[in-house]
């Protein structure tokens, strides 16, 4: 109650508009020591720091998680999944953090995620500054801004991930892949990739024809990212 009585006195010196505090904002800030600072932050008066100020290098063994934070790359606790795909199994265990398993692998940290084992981000730590790296925020799941932003995995690389049942997870993977790599329907295309590949002649399978022979090559499976299209 005292805070509400003092608030007009504290912020009345700036502008009449500031004296009107949204009840929702007041509820969020009423127990915070810096009440006025909290009100300004929740009201959008405090602008976020530029990305360069978030740091440009993570500690050793950590991958960038966004917002100036880095996550320790650690094995996830998983069980044995039967008659399901790695995509569905990992989504079942991790839910909305499941994308970390693919992001970490595709950034070069680990082997391919499987139903019986994959990696995720663990304890968070703030990113630091490395004068040897560009003054910008690192790409997600990389260690620093010195690392290139990972491109989207190819359909052939993702095909195994969607073999078996995927259930409701397919929409999740499509949405998360688009956010991370800028490619639409990547999960759906990867799931359908196996059935769309052309059959190879026996000569290719027996080794009589080289793998790079036109009749033995798979259809083009590289995914073009928005950067490639520029």
Secondary structure, 3 states (H helix, E strand, C coil): CHHHHHHHHHHCCCCHHHHCCCHHHHHHHCCCCCHHHHHHHHCCCCCCCCHHHHCCECCCCEEEEECCEEEEEEECCCCCCCCCCHHHHHHHHHHHHCHHHHHHHHCCCCCCCECCECEEEEEEEECECCCCCCCCCCCCCCCECCCCCCCCCCHHHHHHHHCCCCCCHHHHHHHHHHHHHCCCCHHHHHHHHHHHCCCCCHHHHHCCCCCCCCCCCCCCCCCCCHHHHC
